[in-house]
Every structure is written in C-alpha cells, then in structure tokens.
C-alpha cells in the first residue's frame, strides 16, 4: 500500500468517524488539522502526497499527520514490496478473530462504548463462541430487546417505540427463565452452534 493510498484511506475513515458518511475532503482535513493541531498544512503539499508526486513525508509532517489520525508514524510510509498488512498466516482462527476485533476497536475509538465492547469480546477466552451466542440471541424473537431492557436500559431507550426490538419489561427472574428456555430450545434445534460447542467442551472435562 502506497503512502498516497494510506492518506486517502485515513481521510475516508476520519470522515466516517466524524459522522460525515463519506471521506473528508482535502479542504476539510486541512481545516481540521489547523483547528485541532494548531499547525497548518498546505493544500499543495497534501495534493502532492496523494498524487504520488511527493513519495516521502518530512519528519515534521509525518508526526503531525500521525498525531491527527492517531496512527503510528511508521505507518505513514510506502509498504515494502511483498508486505502483507495482516501477517497472520501462522495464527489460529481464534487469534485472527481477536486481532480483527482489536483492529475494529481502534477504528471506532471515537465511540467509547462500542470500542469497550469489541475489546471485551477479544479478551474473552472464546471470542468465537461470544459472537455465535450473539447470533442466537438476535435470532430469538424479542430476546435482544429484553436483555437490553434489563442489562443496558440506557441502550434500550434508544430503540424506537413500536419497533420489533421493543418488548414488555421483564423482571430479572422472568428474564433468566426466558433466556434459559430460549437457549435450551435453540440448542435442541441445532441452531446454537456456539452453546453446543461449550456444552461439548464441558462434557470432555
């Protein structure tokens, strides 16, 4: 990946993080750098970087952009030929998944709750099972809404009234019984592969 591609990619990510729904324009990027970093960057310089006319950054500009985009300064160079961004061929599925979750947490660093949730899953001893369990919860009618109402009421309040996610409030006891019943039914039907895996592991012990 060339430096010019990386800068364009970072403009796209930054635009998404700032709620623009698109890449930041060069002008928007330059204004943001001037306002937030108190160190201006010229339009012509940025254009030369993105066009490839200027293949290398000065150390000052590299540090400035790295600080603004919150990336390591070493990222802002052309990748050597044959370089692969992930370099994870020797890792197992679980390790690759954990690294993917950590990468997602970094990408959504401006959303602290989402970042914390992704990191929590990555740190779990079986992150794959966590995601399979989430799938089963979402496939069970109204279960996700009821879990949100009890465990994260401030999040449940964001769900529009009348939507399929909304459900009558349950007491913790009723919720636990309903959750166990739904989970048992899902395992019996063979849908909940994640829970089945856990049950199998316990049986082996």
Residue pairs with C-beta under 8 A, 6 or more apart in sequence:
1 9
1 78
1 79
1 85
2 52
2 55
2 78
2 79
3 49
3 55
3 56
3 57
3 76
3 77
3 78
4 49
4 50
4 51
4 52
6 75
6 76
7 46
7 49
7 50
7 65
7 76
8 23
8 50
10 65
10 69
10 71
11 23
11 24
11 25
11 26
11 29
12 22
12 23
12 24
13 69
13 107
14 23
14 24
14 29
14 32
14 69
15 21
15 22
15 23
15 24
15 28
16 22
17 107
17 108
17 109
17 110
18 24
18 110
20 28
24 32
26 43
26 46
26 47
26 50
27 43
29 46
30 40
30 41
30 42
30 43
30 46
32 68
33 39
33 40
33 41
33 64
33 65
33 68
34 40
34 41
36 68
37 64
37 67
37 68
39 64
41 61
41 64
41 65
45 54
45 61
48 54
49 57
55 78
56 77
57 65
57 76
57 77
62 73
62 76
62 77
63 73
65 76
66 72
66 73
66 75
66 76
70 109
79 85
86 96
86 99
88 95
88 96
88 99
91 99
93 128
94 126
94 127
94 128
97 122
97 127
97 128
97 131
98 122
98 123
98 127
99 122
101 118
101 119
101 121
101 122
101 127
102 118
102 119
102 122
104 118
105 114
105 115
105 116
105 118
105 119
105 122
106 115
108 114
108 115
108 118
109 115
121 127
121 130
121 131
124 130
126 197
126 198
128 194
129 194
129 195
129 197
129 198
130 194
131 194
132 192
132 193
132 194
132 195
132 197
133 192
133 194
133 195
135 194
136 183
136 186
136 191
136 192
136 194
136 195
137 143
137 144
137 147
138 144
139 186
139 191
140 182
140 186
142 164
142 165
142 167
143 178
143 179
143 182
144 165
145 156
145 159
145 165
145 166
145 167
146 167
146 169
146 170
146 175
146 178
147 175
147 179
148 155
148 156
148 159
148 165
149 156
149 167
149 169
149 170
150 169
150 170
150 172
150 175
159 165
159 166
160 166
170 178
183 192
183 195
186 192
186 195
187 195
187 196
187 199
190 196
